[in-house]
Amino acid sequence: MSSSTPLVSLCQQATFIKSASLVSQCPPDIGLEVAFAGRSNAGKSSALNTLTHARLARTSKTPGRTQLINFFKLDDERRLVDLPGYGYAKVPLELKAHWQQHLDAYLTGRQSLVGLVLVMDLRHPLSDFDCMMLEWARKSDIPAHVLLSKADKMAFGAAKNALLKVQTRMRKELGSNASVQLFSSPKRMGIDEAHGRLAQWLFPAEQEDSEG
């Protein structure tokens, strides 16, 4: 990431814009935004809070509390988006169906979406939901980056082996080109790498200049 890229500073100043229960309630579809997705117990909200150094996303000991699409402003042109987490057994089926329909409408129709961060629990990666999201990203030609969260729950060697297994399976079985990294919110592991990926998506012109 270019040292001139103000992403980290913007993340520290990120502010809540609004929540939407329907796509029609989302902010205007302009500029650039990166969405965070993950099963409701994968640590998505904690990851988003860690990357922004702010208490943006609501965390709870009861998974499944993020029931709306939540938008956070970085600047006038860039946003981060916290998508509904689902897959938790105690959430009513009608609510799951609503989330599914709402999420599909957002992912397929949002023109400003330039990247997807998919948060997976390193100990339980590539759930049906994870595979569905990776397949959607591949078919939609939207770049994806996987945060293998809770990496602090495993020894470093075991975590690296798990990372390699996930990378291999994603490419061989899913045909996914998504990048993958280890991440831990409590240990603040992998923050720089994740910020670098966000900067590539949210500041594409600066990335091209640094490569040129």
C-alpha positions as CSV (number, residue, x, y, z in Angstrom):
1,M,0.0,0.0,0.0
2,S,1.3,3.4,-0.9
3,S,2.3,5.5,2.0
4,S,0.3,8.3,0.6
5,T,-2.9,6.4,0.6
6,P,-5.1,7.8,3.4
7,L,-7.0,4.6,4.0
8,V,-5.9,4.1,7.5
9,S,-6.7,7.6,8.5
10,L,-10.1,7.4,6.9
11,C,-10.8,4.1,8.6
12,Q,-10.0,5.8,12.0
13,Q,-12.5,8.5,11.2
14,A,-15.2,6.2,9.7
15,T,-18.8,7.2,10.7
16,F,-22.1,5.4,10.5
17,I,-24.4,6.6,7.6
18,K,-27.5,4.5,7.8
19,S,-29.1,1.0,8.0
20,A,-31.2,-0.5,5.2
21,S,-33.7,-3.3,5.4
22,L,-34.4,-3.0,1.7
23,V,-32.1,-2.2,-1.2
24,S,-34.3,0.8,-2.0
25,Q,-33.2,2.3,1.3
26,C,-29.5,2.1,0.6
27,P,-27.5,5.3,0.1
28,P,-27.1,6.5,-3.5
29,D,-25.3,4.0,-5.7
30,I,-22.2,6.1,-6.5
31,G,-18.6,6.1,-5.5
32,L,-16.8,3.0,-4.2
33,E,-17.8,0.6,-1.4
34,V,-16.4,-2.7,0.0
35,A,-18.8,-5.1,1.7
36,F,-18.0,-7.4,4.6
37,A,-19.8,-10.7,4.8
38,G,-19.6,-13.8,6.9
39,R,-21.6,-16.3,8.9
40,S,-23.0,-14.7,12.0
41,N,-20.5,-16.3,14.4
42,A,-17.4,-15.9,12.2
43,G,-16.2,-12.6,13.8
44,K,-17.2,-10.3,11.0
45,S,-18.2,-7.4,13.3
46,S,-15.1,-7.7,15.4
47,A,-12.9,-7.7,12.2
48,L,-14.7,-4.6,10.9
49,N,-14.2,-2.8,14.2
50,T,-10.5,-3.8,14.4
51,L,-9.8,-2.5,10.8
52,T,-11.5,0.8,11.5
53,H,-10.2,1.3,15.1
54,A,-13.8,2.3,15.9
55,R,-16.8,0.7,17.4
56,L,-18.7,0.8,14.1
57,A,-20.2,-2.7,13.9
58,R,-22.4,-4.0,16.6
59,T,-20.9,-7.1,18.3
60,S,-22.9,-9.5,20.4
61,K,-22.5,-12.8,22.2
62,T,-25.7,-13.8,20.4
63,P,-24.9,-14.4,16.8
64,G,-27.3,-13.2,14.2
65,R,-27.9,-9.7,15.5
66,T,-26.8,-7.9,12.3
67,Q,-30.2,-7.9,10.6
68,L,-29.7,-4.9,8.3
69,I,-27.2,-3.7,5.7
70,N,-25.2,-1.0,7.6
71,F,-23.3,1.6,5.7
72,F,-20.2,3.5,7.1
73,K,-18.6,6.5,5.4
74,L,-14.9,6.8,4.9
75,D,-15.2,10.0,2.8
76,D,-17.6,11.4,0.2
77,E,-16.6,8.8,-2.3
78,R,-15.9,5.6,-0.3
79,R,-17.8,3.4,2.1
80,L,-17.6,0.2,4.1
81,V,-20.7,-2.0,4.3
82,D,-21.6,-4.5,7.0
83,L,-23.8,-7.2,5.4
84,P,-26.3,-9.3,7.5
85,G,-24.7,-12.3,9.0
86,Y,-26.8,-15.4,8.8
87,G,-26.7,-19.2,9.1
88,Y,-27.3,-19.1,12.8
89,A,-29.7,-21.9,13.8
90,K,-31.9,-19.9,16.2
91,V,-32.8,-17.2,13.6
92,P,-36.4,-17.8,12.4
93,L,-36.6,-19.2,8.9
94,E,-38.7,-16.2,7.7
95,L,-36.0,-13.8,8.7
96,K,-33.3,-16.0,7.0
97,A,-35.4,-15.9,3.8
98,H,-35.6,-12.1,4.1
99,W,-31.9,-11.7,4.6
100,Q,-31.2,-14.0,1.7
101,Q,-33.4,-12.1,-0.7
102,H,-32.1,-8.7,0.6
103,L,-28.5,-9.8,0.3
104,D,-29.0,-11.2,-3.2
105,A,-30.6,-8.0,-4.4
106,Y,-27.7,-5.9,-2.9
107,L,-24.9,-8.1,-4.3
108,T,-26.4,-8.4,-7.8
109,G,-27.5,-4.8,-8.3
110,R,-25.0,-2.6,-6.5
111,Q,-22.8,-0.8,-9.1
112,S,-20.5,0.9,-6.5
113,L,-19.5,-2.5,-5.0
114,V,-15.8,-3.0,-5.8
115,G,-14.8,-5.7,-3.4
116,L,-16.0,-8.3,-1.0
117,V,-14.3,-9.2,2.3
118,L,-15.5,-12.6,3.4
119,V,-14.8,-13.5,7.1
120,M,-14.5,-17.2,8.0
121,D,-13.7,-18.8,11.3
122,L,-10.3,-20.5,10.7
123,R,-11.4,-23.5,12.6
124,H,-14.6,-24.0,10.5
125,P,-13.9,-22.5,7.1
126,L,-15.7,-22.9,3.8
127,S,-19.2,-23.4,5.1
128,D,-22.0,-23.7,2.5
129,F,-22.6,-19.9,3.0
130,D,-18.9,-19.2,2.4
131,C,-18.8,-21.3,-0.8
132,M,-22.0,-19.6,-2.0
133,M,-20.4,-16.1,-1.5
134,L,-17.2,-17.1,-3.3
135,E,-19.2,-18.6,-6.2
136,W,-21.2,-15.4,-6.5
137,A,-18.1,-13.2,-6.4
138,R,-16.5,-15.4,-9.1
139,K,-19.5,-15.3,-11.4
140,S,-20.0,-11.6,-10.9
141,D,-16.3,-10.8,-11.4
142,I,-16.1,-9.0,-8.1
143,P,-12.8,-9.4,-6.3
144,A,-12.9,-11.2,-2.9
145,H,-10.6,-11.3,0.0
146,V,-10.9,-13.9,2.8
147,L,-10.1,-13.1,6.4
148,L,-9.5,-16.4,8.3
149,S,-10.5,-15.0,11.7
150,K,-9.8,-16.3,15.2
151,A,-6.3,-17.3,14.1
152,D,-5.2,-16.8,17.7
153,K,-7.2,-19.9,18.6
154,M,-4.7,-22.1,16.9
155,A,-0.9,-22.5,17.2
156,F,0.9,-20.6,14.4
157,G,2.1,-23.7,12.6
158,A,-1.4,-25.2,12.6
159,A,-2.9,-21.9,11.5
160,K,-0.5,-21.7,8.5
161,N,-1.4,-25.3,7.5
162,A,-5.1,-24.5,7.7
163,L,-4.5,-21.4,5.6
164,L,-2.8,-23.5,2.9
165,K,-5.6,-26.1,2.9
166,V,-8.2,-23.4,2.5
167,Q,-6.2,-21.8,-0.4
168,T,-5.9,-25.2,-2.1
169,R,-9.5,-26.1,-1.7
170,M,-10.7,-22.7,-2.9
171,R,-8.7,-23.0,-6.1
172,K,-9.2,-26.6,-6.9
173,E,-12.8,-27.2,-5.9
174,L,-14.3,-23.7,-6.2
175,G,-12.2,-22.2,-8.9
176,S,-11.9,-19.1,-6.8
177,N,-9.2,-16.5,-7.3
178,A,-9.9,-14.8,-4.0
179,S,-6.9,-13.9,-1.8
180,V,-6.7,-15.3,1.7
181,Q,-5.0,-14.4,4.9
182,L,-4.9,-15.2,8.6
183,F,-6.6,-12.6,10.9
184,S,-7.2,-12.1,14.6
185,S,-9.0,-9.2,16.1
186,P,-7.9,-9.7,19.7
187,K,-4.2,-10.1,18.6
188,R,-4.5,-7.5,15.9
189,M,-3.0,-10.0,13.5
190,G,-3.2,-9.3,9.7
191,I,-4.4,-5.7,9.9
192,D,-1.7,-4.3,7.5
193,E,-2.4,-7.0,4.9
194,A,-6.1,-6.4,5.1
195,H,-5.7,-2.6,4.8
196,G,-3.5,-3.2,1.8
197,R,-6.3,-5.1,0.0
198,L,-8.9,-2.5,0.9
199,A,-6.6,0.2,-0.5
200,Q,-6.3,-1.6,-3.8
201,W,-10.0,-1.5,-4.2
202,L,-10.8,1.9,-2.8
203,F,-7.9,3.8,-4.2
204,P,-7.3,2.1,-7.6
205,A,-5.8,5.1,-9.3
206,E,-3.1,5.4,-6.6
207,Q,-2.3,1.7,-6.9
208,E,-1.8,2.1,-10.7
209,D,0.5,5.1,-10.1
210,S,2.6,3.2,-7.6
211,E,2.9,0.2,-10.0
212,G,3.8,2.4,-12.9
